[in-house]
């Protein structure tokens, strides 16, 4: 069985958390809601947009809007903000091209298909992605393993022969709930919050075959 790597997108391949947060801030500002760093981290980071709005509402913040409509507004705002930015971390294009020679490569993300496809196409990366699961393909976001399980099915590989690359506690938990090994990157989150991962590397550019094979030692 061919081994696989499944990447999270935001905070792993794309350095776009500031743009994500700004898109949410602009949408919520119209509703009179002040999105602080703390609120964003607690309710939106690592979740689908819809789950983020749900968490905010369940926390007692009245939104007075259809949540799916707010999600569409956020995606549109993100698209407008990201147009003039290269959000990929340095070396990502070269990394995916190299890894695709040996591994099947997937992405399991909480972002919408519109958001991620615009970046993948802009950077000519779709040819290196064997499976893509976005927020549009799942009913439950991370830490639920649904996205990873669907990506594994598309890649036609087993959990023990696939490793997740994550940057958030909820993402790590999703990978673990899917019975996968997980490598965490120190690009958005403090090291102590990533302790449940199998390995921690400083940045995605440090990912190589030696690190991956160490995480996939149980795949025979």
N, C-alpha and C positions, 0 to 999 in steps of 0.2 A: 504493500500500500504506500502510495507516495505521500511524503510528509508535507504538512501545510503550515503556513503562517497566516494568522488572521489579525489584522490591525484594527484597532480603534482609529478614528479619524481625528476628531478635535483634540488637540493637545498632544497627539502622537505624530501624525503625518502633517497636520496643519496647525500652525501657530496662529489660530484665529479666535482664541478665547476673548480677547478684547473686543473684536468685531462682533462676536456672538453676544457678549454682554451689552454692547452699545445698541445692538438691534433690539434686544429685549427692553432696554432702558427707554428707547424712543417710543416703542409701542405702549409701554406701561405709563409713560409720561402723559400720553393723551387721555389716560383714564385717571390721572391724578395720583398715580402710585410712584413713589420714589424708590427706585431699585438701587439699594446699597450693595457694596461688595459682599457683605455678610449674607444678605438675602439671596443674592445670585449664587453664592457658593453653597448655601444650604438647600436651596430649592431647585436650581436649574443645572448645576454642574454635573455632567455625567448622565443626565436624563434626556429623554426625548423632550421636544419643545412642549408637546401636549401634556406630558406628565409633569413638567415644570410648572405650567400654568395651573394644573390640577393641585399640585402641592401648595402653591401660593394661595389658591382659593381655600383649600382645606385648612390652611394655617390661619384663616380668618380674614384674609384680605379680599374685600369685595371687588370683583372685576366688572360686573354688569355687562358682560359681552359673551357671545358664544365662543367657547374655547377653541374650537376648530377654526373659526374665523380669525381669532387672535394669532393662531399658529400660522395661518396663511400670510397675515400681515407681517409677522416676524420674518418669515422666509423671504418675502419680497423686500423688506428693509435690509436684510442681510445681503441679498443679491446686489442691491444698490451700493452698499458700503464696500463690498469686496471687489467690485469691478476694477478698481485701480490699485489693487494690492496683490502681491505675490505671497500668499499665505503659507506655502509649503516650507517646512523646515529645510535648512541647507542640506543638500545631499540626498534628499528623498527620491528624486527622479532616478538618480544613479543607483541608489540602494534597491529600489523596486525592480529595476532592469536586471540587476545582478542576481537578486534572490529568485526571480522568476525563472532563471536558468536551471535551478535545482529544486525549487519548491513550488507547490501550488500556492497562490497568494489570494487571500480574501480580505474584505473589509466588512466589519460589522459595526455600524455607527448609529448614534442617536440622532444624527442629522437627517434632514429630508433629502430625497433624491435630487430635487432641484438644486439644493445648495452644493452637494458633493459632486454631482455630475458636471456642473459648470467648471469646477476647479480641475477635475480629472481630464476633461476634454481640452481645456485651455493649455494644460501641460502635457498633452499627448500620453496620458498614463493608462487609458482604458485597456490597451493591449497587454498590460502587465497584471491586470486584475481578473482572476478567474471566477470570482463570486463576489457579489456586492449585496449586502443586506442593509437597508436604511430604515428610518423610522416609519416609512410608508409600508414596509413589509411585515411589521410586527404589531401585536396588540399590547404587549408588555415590554417596557424598557428595562434597561439595566437597573438593579442587579439581577433581574430575571434573566435566565439563560436563553430565552427564546431566540434572540438574534444570533447568538453563537451556534445554537443547535441547527438553525436553518442554514447558516453559512457552511457548517460541516456537511450537511446533506448535499448542498450544491457542489461542494468540493469533492464529494464522494470519498471522504476520509473519516477516520475514527478520532474520537477525542484524545486518545493517548498518543496519536501521531500528529497532533496539531498543537501549536502554541499561540497564545494570545499576547498581543503587545498592547499594554494599557498604561494609563496615567492617573487613574482615579480609583478610590476605594470601591465605588459601586461597579466599575468596570472589572476590577480584579475579582470581586465577588461573583459577577456574572460568569466570568471564565471558569471559576472554581465550581460554580453550580452546574456548569456544563461538563465537569470532570476534565478540564483542560489544564495544562501547565500555563503559567503566566509570567511574562517578563514585564517589569514595570520600568518606565522611563521617568527620570527626575526633571521633567520639563515644566510641570504646572503645579505639582503637589509635593509637600514636605515628605522626606524619606520615611519618617515614623508612621505616616498614614498609609504607606505602601507595603507594610511589613507582611501582609498576607500573600504577597507574590512569591514566586519561586526564586527569581533573580531580579536584581535592580541594576540598571545601567544609567549613566548620566544623561545620555541623549540618544535619540533614535539612530543617529549617524554612527554610533558605536556598535550597532547590531551587526553581527557577522555569523558565519557558519559555526564557529567554535561556541559562541554563546547560545545559538539556537540548538545545536546538538546536545549541549549540556542540559538544556531544559527538556529535550525530547529523549532523554536516556531510556525511558520506559517503552519506547516504540521499537518493536522488533520486526 
